[in-house]
Amino acid sequence: MTEPEVATKAPESDAVEASLLPGDTPAQSGASLGEHCVTDRITPFGQGPSGEMSQLGGVDVYISKPSDYPHAPSKLLLFLTSATGLHSENNQIQADKFANEGFIVVLPDMFENDPLPGSATYSEKDPSILEQFKLRAAETAKSFLIDMWLARQTPEKVLPIIHKVIDAAKDEFADAVASGGGIYSVGYCFGGRMTLFLAGEKPETASLWGQQVKDEETGEVKKGPYIKAGAIAHATLVGKEDWVGTKAPLSFICVENDPLFPDDVREIGEKYLLDNNIENEFKIYPGVPHGFAVVGEYDKVEIKTAQSQAFDEMLGWLKAH
């Protein structure tokens, strides 16, 4: 493994400040999910999704296909989102970008019948004292609802939903699975941790689907990995123990000094992957907010450039594997 590489450089004066656009605030540091994980930025002008809604394994999914499919071979890519989920146009547009590069992209509703509470409220003008009080009360209530919602989104709940989609997709798009020699995955924010799980060989209790491998020392039945390779951008909620069992090659797009993906967690992952000879790369981007790699409008040229570079890094990794 090579040393972590700084993929973009920005002048010190362009670092993210506390008073920047909504979603770039320090509120990220005090929560288990940042603003970019639970709200969408403005969709770039003139852009919109080009895929379609469908179902796989009884789960709602957004599917985006290359324009020349099935006449040209494609690979199957599982797209796992932040908490903004299936119906986010920005997530769908991001999925379309991979489809334009030759992947059949399946974006599942990981939070089946349990969507994220409503998007954040922002004020367009200076509110009165009474309005400020109401706004703070609303934000407090929303934060509580999000915390309660997040507590329900455990791997034990979410992974079986993903596995149902994978199982059905292997039948529906068997040609793409065969073309790629397996299934690929990208994960953003919350979806990053799910991609990490899918890249691993885990005890049977962690999942109800996949290839079984018996650990000769413990007698424990393990399953996985479920993907051939994965690319993860600004992961959240990753625990130090989540790295154990990782088998598939992984690429990580990281935000410098990101409290949602702390340095100590990243360093443990780097060491584990190195010690276990798992192919990997970590690219660290300074001066960008958590969530920057997903489609969304930014005023700063440096962030837009980093967004484009992050996509190219992830795409290059998938195509190389």
Secondary structure, DSSP 8 states (H G I E B T S, - for coil): ----EE-----GGGS--TTSSTTSSGGGGGSSS-HHHHS-----TT----SEEEEETTEEEEEE--TTTTTS--EEEEEE--TT-TT-HHHHHHHHHHHTTTEEEEEE-TTTT----------SS---HHHHHHHHHHHHHHHHHHHHHHHH--HHHHHHHHHHHHHHHHHHTHHHHHHHTSEEEEEETHHHHHHHHHTB-EEGGG-SSS-EEE-TTT--EEE----SEEEEES--S--GGGGTTB-S-EEEEEETT-TTS-HHHHHHHHHHHHHTT--EEEEEESS--TTTTSS---S-HHHHHHHHHHHHHHHHHHHH-
